[in-house]
């Protein structure tokens, strides 16, 4: 429960830090120094910074929330459709990374001493070292070439088709997937060196049944990686949505930051932070109530 309390303190501090970064003065002072020569300066004063903070708090206080669009629609209602689009991508990428990554980690655990396992491990670590957005661009270009050669055509740059979330989800799955494979393999390998494993094997327990016990006893550490998986996904979501023209909450967050729309950026940032907090709480409760703490009696 100490971790839950610590996270409950950290997350409000993250919100405050994010808002303070958003409110940093971004005014540009451009001066012409010659016929074709210009200079740009970004003046910063604490008075200007203080005014930005006061205006931000005043807006939230006056509007009793985020406010409304020019057409009178609440911003939360307007932003809900973007969040729903991003949720499709996030849930698919998170589920694939956690489930498939854990299963492949168990498979690599079986093959870790064989040449096939070592080959897949080397290829996996090499692939994981490439930025996901670069792989995404390569995949986009490859699909465009295939469609030019007669491959069935579909819309690569859209958020309106039912399948639009699939390619961004797969792109966001790459790095978290290999992270989960690595963590599952390393954790199970460490667990397999425990004394109780040698004991149950010497008593005649089959390797497959022993592996089930090893996985179950390592599950607490494996699940503890869920917040890192979600962090990888959320940190890459804005750029992947931008590259695929997938108009979701990540796309809108990036655009609002670039356009200095503080209220919009804050509104789209909060759901992502709430997802992180909810996942951490659920994992911590699972570790406390469901997962084993002492394996000496297995």
Order of alpha helices (4+ residues) and beta strands (2+ residues): alpha-beta-beta-alpha-alpha-alpha-alpha-alpha-alpha-alpha-alpha-alpha-alpha-alpha
